[in-house]
Amino acid sequence: MPSELGLQGDALRCRFSLCLGSLDVTSRDVTGTSRGRLARFRQSSGIVASAGTGTLIALVTMFPTGAVSAAICSADEDRFAIPALIWLLDMKKIAGRDNAHMRVHAFIISWKGMQRRASDIADAVFEFADDVTVIYSNEEDAIETGKGHWVQVPNEWFYGKKFEECLRQHTSGVMLQIQADASSNDWGAVVEKCRETYRSQPNVGVWAPNVDFNAWVTERVSIRRVDSAETVAVANTDGVVWSVSEAVVRRLSKLSYDVNNMGWGVEWAAIAYSMANNLLVLRDLSITILHPKGSGYGRQTAGVQMDAFFAQLTVQESIQLDVLRKYCYPDGLLHNATAKGLLRALAKKMVRYPYSLASKFGILQHI
């Protein structure tokens, strides 16, 4: 069905012409990009807008060559007039690259007590993301609503299962995921920077802004600068606010999250796949997200579930994962689930490499 535009009179032709001049074209839909929502319609469908006593209809057709023909026709109750204006738009000139990498579907993961924050984030990204979906749960199984599409899931679901629901709900393009307890003074800028990165770098698998509190501080995971001082290739990024390309979405969708309700290791899997397939993993230092300290679940259970989750990775991904973890933990002390496990690993390290440890911690300087 045609969708209506709220434009009247002489302003209609001018504004609508601008819309056609800034089309983003994909094989799935055609999107007017005036704040992301001036017009959206399916291929081979039309937009109908009132203009005084008559009507203007835009017909859009996509050809196999990737070109798009768009025509504005005037119409009344009895007949269609000859098209007044015709544009022939070359998809490559419009987009320059595969538009699937420019489309951003934003997901907000919410839980008990986070409805207000999730709603605020949804409001902030609604005019910038192509789609907004909130995955939420609460103890009362109460319905929550706000901007975008709100999907209720069982309250027993933690990050892993909610991330799986994000994968199920994802439409197309880049998947940007935001935790409801994250804060930014400009969520629109986060969405647009995410979009621009995938637009300008077609070989990106994972992109994330900087997060002020997370285990993967830049000094620990940085590999090298990419393009500018603001962009760093990293060995890991956090799942507070991050995004994955459509190729990574497809790979992650093939994994089972029944074994990983807590969700530890999801970002490891995405990054291992990306690097094993020549895709970049980037962190943008020009944007910093604020995030509170702490977590609401047991580390030991999360660690056990993560190991079971990793058993699904391919040999190539598993090898890449080992390399990445050793890069992040050069002393061989991996991210054990408990303090007891960490002490056990440290004890083994001391037995095997007493001299290197003594040198590292400055013990030899005092002998």
RAGICOR-V650785 format. One record per residue. N is the residue number from 1. RES is the residue in one small letter. PHI is phi in whole degrees, 0 to 359 (NA if undefined). Layout:
((N/RES/PHI) (N/RES/PHI))
This chain:
((1/m/NA) (2/p/297) (3/s/252) (4/e/273) (5/l/249) (6/g/274) (7/l/238) (8/q/236) (9/g/60) (10/d/295) (11/a/295) (12/l/299) (13/r/297) (14/c/294) (15/r/295) (16/f/289) (17/s/299) (18/l/299) (19/c/300) (20/l/296) (21/g/287) (22/s/237) (23/l/294) (24/d/258) (25/v/247) (26/t/230) (27/s/286) (28/r/258) (29/d/206) (30/v/237) (31/t/234) (32/g/284) (33/t/254) (34/s/288) (35/r/58) (36/g/82) (37/r/220) (38/l/297) (39/a/203) (40/r/216) (41/f/208) (42/r/286) (43/q/304) (44/s/67) (45/s/251) (46/g/230) (47/i/250) (48/v/245) (49/a/222) (50/s/289) (51/a/215) (52/g/67) (53/t/272) (54/g/254) (55/t/221) (56/l/254) (57/i/237) (58/a/255) (59/l/249) (60/v/236) (61/t/230) (62/m/258) (63/f/260) (64/p/303) (65/t/287) (66/g/97) (67/a/279) (68/v/232) (69/s/255) (70/a/234) (71/a/226) (72/i/258) (73/c/240) (74/s/264) (75/a/213) (76/d/230) (77/e/292) (78/d/259) (79/r/205) (80/f/260) (81/a/275) (82/i/295) (83/p/310) (84/a/274) (85/l/225) (86/i/228) (87/w/247) (88/l/242) (89/l/253) (90/d/273) (91/m/303) (92/k/292) (93/k/289) (94/i/287) (95/a/255) (96/g/85) (97/r/213) (98/d/299) (99/n/291) (100/a/301) (101/h/277) (102/m/260) (103/r/281) (104/v/240) (105/h/255) (106/a/269) (107/f/243) (108/i/243) (109/i/261) (110/s/234) (111/w/210) (112/k/311) (113/g/81) (114/m/250) (115/q/301) (116/r/298) (117/r/292) (118/a/298) (119/s/295) (120/d/296) (121/i/293) (122/a/300) (123/d/300) (124/a/289) (125/v/263) (126/f/300) (127/e/278) (128/f/245) (129/a/275) (130/d/288) (131/d/219) (132/v/229) (133/t/230) (134/v/249) (135/i/259) (136/y/225) (137/s/209) (138/n/204) (139/e/293) (140/e/273) (141/d/55) (142/a/281) (143/i/285) (144/e/241) (145/t/223) (146/g/173) (147/k/298) (148/g/86) (149/h/256) (150/w/255) (151/v/240) (152/q/272) (153/v/231) (154/p/303) (155/n/294) (156/e/284) (157/w/281) (158/f/262) (159/y/300) (160/g/302) (161/k/290) (162/k/290) (163/f/295) (164/e/300) (165/e/293) (166/c/302) (167/l/298) (168/r/293) (169/q/275) (170/h/298) (171/t/269) (172/s/195) (173/g/80) (174/v/285) (175/m/255) (176/l/259) (177/q/245) (178/i/232) (179/q/280) (180/a/294) (181/d/270) (182/a/276) (183/s/227) (184/s/213) (185/n/277) (186/d/203) (187/w/293) (188/g/299) (189/a/295) (190/v/297) (191/v/298) (192/e/292) (193/k/293) (194/c/299) (195/r/301) (196/e/296) (197/t/297) (198/y/290) (199/r/290) (200/s/272) (201/q/236) (202/p/292) (203/n/256) (204/v/270) (205/g/259) (206/v/222) (207/w/226) (208/a/210) (209/p/282) (210/n/287) (211/v/237) (212/d/292) (213/f/232) (214/n/196) (215/a/291) (216/w/258) (217/v/296) (218/t/302) (219/e/299) (220/r/275) (221/v/248) (222/s/296) (223/i/254) (224/r/192) (225/r/287) (226/v/230) (227/d/70) (228/s/211) (229/a/292) (230/e/274) (231/t/246) (232/v/234) (233/a/283) (234/v/231) (235/a/273) (236/n/200) (237/t/221) (238/d/266) (239/g/269) (240/v/292) (241/v/222) (242/w/201) (243/s/219) (244/v/224) (245/s/286) (246/e/296) (247/a/296) (248/v/290) (249/v/303) (250/r/298) (251/r/292) (252/l/296) (253/s/292) (254/k/275) (255/l/270) (256/s/267) (257/y/255) (258/d/297) (259/v/271) (260/n/220) (261/n/299) (262/m/292) (263/g/92) (264/w/298) (265/g/92) (266/v/298) (267/e/292) (268/w/300) (269/a/297) (270/a/297) (271/i/287) (272/a/299) (273/y/297) (274/s/301) (275/m/289) (276/a/288) (277/n/240) (278/n/63) (279/l/249) (280/l/282) (281/v/239) (282/l/239) (283/r/237) (284/d/261) (285/l/278) (286/s/281) (287/i/237) (288/t/241) (289/i/263) (290/l/268) (291/h/213) (292/p/291) (293/k/282) (294/g/97) (295/s/215) (296/g/252) (297/y/212) (298/g/283) (299/r/292) (300/q/296) (301/t/298) (302/a/298) (303/g/294) (304/v/296) (305/q/295) (306/m/297) (307/d/299) (308/a/294) (309/f/295) (310/f/293) (311/a/297) (312/q/275) (313/l/290) (314/t/288) (315/v/300) (316/q/298) (317/e/293) (318/s/295) (319/i/296) (320/q/297) (321/l/299) (322/d/299) (323/v/297) (324/l/295) (325/r/292) (326/k/291) (327/y/293) (328/c/285) (329/y/234) (330/p/298) (331/d/275) (332/g/82) (333/l/268) (334/l/290) (335/h/283) (336/n/292) (337/a/286) (338/t/227) (339/a/296) (340/k/298) (341/g/295) (342/l/294) (343/l/294) (344/r/296) (345/a/295) (346/l/295) (347/a/297) (348/k/297) (349/k/296) (350/m/293) (351/v/290) (352/r/281) (353/y/229) (354/p/296) (355/y/291) (356/s/295) (357/l/291) (358/a/298) (359/s/292) (360/k/298) (361/f/267) (362/g/77) (363/i/293) (364/l/294) (365/q/292) (366/h/256) (367/i/263))
